[in-house]
């Protein structure tokens, strides 16, 4: 790799342990509850936990990819947009297709119409269009894939039409995008079937990832300090607690009472909770750095998080079928052990070589706001 290419690629060469930790926690906050949902235990509570975890993933994806999007916008090389998409697709699509193939064979749905809708990420673009929603976790992956295409192109179009390329302008466009989707969702969304046709619908949820882009801009405007004081960590923790409580209350109200107002507020409050949580976790990165073993564990969680999200349903079905005569506890332990071992193996044998083969960005014409807060993530 040339020096220029290495500099252009620099956002992808570093990891943030605190964000990998958050990514891993969010992933297993989906993996673990879904096992109990599959076995018919505390379904409402477990679905609520996994729903909130996905919201954190959305904001985290927007945050960690912002450095690359801004690099593309400021490099003066239009080809970088195509490189961005190519890198994203190399990262996300091959593992997804393996997982989709596995679960499609398991449910006898290979090469059906629903299979091809999942494969093209269109099963929930405007509404749920599959006959059998056998790969339910894919809804969030569709939201992210369409974000990779639509949001950068929106920023390019806005910059070209206005001839403005400042980071503040990009942030303003992102805020406008969030407002537009929020209004669209509130006026057109089918709130009678909120979970299927609004919460898990691409055109009504794509704004959630843009919250991460706005957060990246805001944090890039803050002069970084070498140390975060205990008082600052405590204040951020209070903000996380308040927004977390509000998010939990909203999702519980929707599940228990079908509350109309909660349905409108959840897609706004949940991303704000995710953004505040990322802000809080970043303040812990200095503490994590003091324990190399724990930092390595955080990186490990980040590496296996994507495959854990993709394959956990398949693993749950197989483990439950093979151990049908055993109690829940041993089945759960085997499920977790198999998930961790499989995802570790899959990352090193399948994902990691693909990541190493991705093309580098072309050199920047001018650098975006300097910050080391948002490296690329294997999760997104």
N, C-alpha and C positions, 0 to 999 in steps of 0.2 A: 504494500500500500504506500503511495506517495505521501510526502509530508502534507501537501495540500489536502489530499483525500483524508488523511488521518485527522487533520484539524476539522474538516467538514463532518467527519464521522464522530467527533468527540462526544456528542450527547449520548451516544450509544455505548461508549466505552466504560462508563461508570454506573454504579448501582447505588441506590440509597437503601440502606439496611432497614430503616424504619418503614419505608414504603413496601419493601418486600415482606416485612412482618405483617403489615396491614393487608397486603394482598393475600398472604397465606391464611390469615385469620378469616378474611372474607370468603375465601374459597372453601374452607372447611366449615364455615357457617352456612354453606349450601350443602356440602357433602354430607355432613352429619345429620342435619334435620331431614334431608330427603330419605335417608335410610329409615327413619321412624315414620315418615309419611307413607313410604312404600309398605310398611308393616302395619299401617292403620293406627298409629299411636300419636296422640296429641297433635293431630293434623293442623288445627288452626294455629297453634303456637309455633309449630315447626315451619309452616308456610310463611308466617309472619317474619320469622328470623331470616329465612332464606331470601325473602323479598327485599328486606332492608339491606342484606349483604350485596345483592345485585346492584342496588342503588349506589352503594359505595364503589363497586367496580366501575360503574359508568363514569363517575367523577374522576376516579383515579386514572382511567384510560385517557380522558380528556386532558388531565394534568400532565401525565408523563409524555404524551405525544406532542404537546404544545411546542416544545423546543424544536422538534423536527418540522412542524408546520411553519413556524416562524422562520426557520432556516430556509425553507423552500420559498417563502414569500420575499425574503431579503437577499437571496443569492443572485438574483438577476438571471438565473438559468431556469427557464420554464420546464426543462427536462426533469428538474428535481421533483416536481409534482408527480411525474410518472414513476420516478424512483421511489418516492414515498409510498405510492400505491403498491408498487411491485414488492417492496420490502414488507409492507403490511400483509399482502396476500401470501407471500412466502411464509410469513410467520404464522398466520392464522388458518389459512385454508387447508394445507395438507393434513395437519392433525385433525381438523374438523371433519374432513372427508373420511379419514380412517374411523373416527368415532361414529359418524353417521352410517357408514357401511356396517359397522359392528352391530349397532342397535337395530338397523333395518333388517339385517339377517335374523337377529334375535326375535323380532316381531313379525317376521315373514312379510316385510314391506319393501324389499329390495326391488328397484326399478319400477315401483308404482308411481302414479302421478304425485302422490304426497312426497315420495322420496326425491323427486326432481325439484319440487318446490323448496324443500329443505336445502337441497344442494345449491340452489340459486339464491338462497336467502330471501325468498319472496313469500314464504308461507304466512307471514304476519305483517306485510308491508302496509296495507291499509285496513285489513281486518284478517282474522284467522281464516285461511282459505283451505286448510287441509281437512280431509274427511276423518282421519284418525291422527290426533296430535300425540304421536308416540315418542317424539323427542322434544319434550316441552322446554327444556332448558335452552334450546337453540334460539328462543325468541330474543334474548338479550344479545346473542352473537349477531343476529340480523341487524339489530339496532346499531351495533358498533360498526359492522361492515359498511352500512349505508352512510354512517357518519364519516368514515374515512374518505368516501367519494364526495359527498355533497358539501360538507363543511369547508374543506380546503378550496374547492371550486368556488364556493360562495365568497370566500375571502379574496380569491384571485379576481373574480368578477367585480367585487366592490372596489378593490384597489385600482383596477383598470379603468372603471367608469369614473371614479372620483379623482384619479391620479394622486391618491394619498396612500402612503405605505407605512406610516408610523405605527408603532405598537399600540398606541392609544386608539387609533382608528380601527385597527383589527379588533381590539377589545370592544369598542362601540358596536361594531358589526355583530360580534358574538352576542352582546346583550340584546341587540335588536332581533337576532335570530331566536333567542330564548323567549322574548316577549311575543314574537309572531307565533311560535309553536304553542305557547301557553294559551294565547287567544284562540288559535285554531282548535286546540284540544277542548277548551271550555265551551266553544260554540258549536262544534261539529261532532265531537265525540259522543259515542253511544254509552252514556253513563248508566243505563239500565243493565248493561253487560260490561261493567267497568273493567273487571280483571282481564277479560279476553280481548275486548275491542278497544280498550284505551290504555291500560297500564302496560300491556304487552304488545302494543302496536307501534311499528317503526315511526310512522309519521307523527304520532302523538308523544313519543318519548325520546326522540333523537336530540332534543334540547338538553337532556340530562347530562350528556357528555360535554356539551359546550360550557357547562358550569365549571368544569375542570380547566378549560382554556382561560376563562375569566380569572379563576383563582391563580393560575400561573402568571398572568399579567400583573395582578395585584401584588403578588409576592415578589415579582421581579422589580417592582418599584420601591421595595423596602430595602434599605441598606442592610446587608447581612451582618450580623454580629457573631463574634467568635463563640459566645456562650449565651445560652438562654437561661435566664435566672429562674429559680424555683417559683418565684411569684408569677412570672409570665406563664410558666407551665401550668400553674394552678388556675390562672385566669382562663387560659385556653381550655383547660379541662372542664371548667364550669360551663363555658360556651358549648362544648361538645355534649355535656350532660343535659343541658337545657334543650338543645335541638334534638338530641337522641330521645329524650323523654317525649318530646312533641311528635317525633316520627313514629315511635312505638304506639303512642295514644291514637294517632290517626289511623294506622294500619289495623289496630285492634278495633277501633270504632267502625271501620269499614266492614271488617269481618263479622262483628257482633251485631251491628245495627244497620248496616248498609247506608251509612250517613252520607248524604249528598255533598255537604260542604267538605267533609274529610276527603272525598274523592278528588275534589278540585285542589285541595291544599297539599295532599301527599306528594304529587310530582314536583312541587316547589320546595317544600320543607325537607324532603328526603335528600335532594342534591345539596341543599345548604348544609345539612348534617354531614354529608360525605365530605364536602369542602372543608368544613371546620375540623373534621376528624383528621384529614390529611395535614392541615396546618398544625394540629396538635402533635401528630406523629413526627413531623419534621423536627419539632422542638426536642424530641427524644433521641434524635440521631446521634448527638454528641455523647449521650449516656451509653447508648448501645455500642459505640465505638470503643468504649473502655473494656469490653468483654469480647475478645476475638472469637471465642467459641460460640457465644450467643449470636454474634454478627453472622458467622458462617451458617448457623441454623436459620437465621432470617433469610439469607440468600437461598438456602435450600428450599424453604417454603415458597419463595418467589419462583423458583425454577419449576416446581411441580404443580403450581397452582392452576395453570391453564389446562393441563391434561387431567388434573383432578376434576375440574369443572366439566370437561368434555366427557369423561369416561365413567363418572361415578354411578350413573344410572345403570350402565351395562354391568359394572362390577356388582352392584346391589342385586340385580336380577339373578346373575350367575351364582353368587354366594348364597342367596336365599333358596335357590332351587337345589343346589348341591347339599346344603345343610338344613334342609327342610325339617328334619327330625330333631334338630337341636333347639335349645332355648334361645331366647333373643340375645342375651349377653354374649355367649360365645360367637354367635353369628355376627354381632356387631364388631367384636374384636377382630375377627378374621377379615371382615369387610374393610376396616380401617387399615389393617396391616397389608392386605392385598392392594388397596388403593395407593398407599404410600410407595410400596415396592414397585408396583407396575409403573406408576408415574415417574419415579426416579429412573427406571430402566428406559422408559419411553423417551424421556427428555434427553438422556445421554446418547441413545442410539438413533433416534429419529429427529427430534427437534433441534438439538444442538448443531448437528452438521448442516442443517438447512440455514440456521441463523448465521453460521460462519460463511456460507456461500452467497449471502445477499450482497447486492451492489452497494457501493459507497455513494454518498451524496457528492455532487459537484461542489467545488470550493465556493465559499460565500463571497459575495461582492462587498457586503458590509455585515458586521455581526449584529444579531439581535441583542436585546438587553442581557447583560452578563448575569448568569445565575447558574448554580450547579444543583438546583432543586429538582430538576425534572429529567432524569435519564430515561432512555427507552426501557420498556419493561417486557419481559417474556410473557406476561399475562395478556397483553393487549395486541 
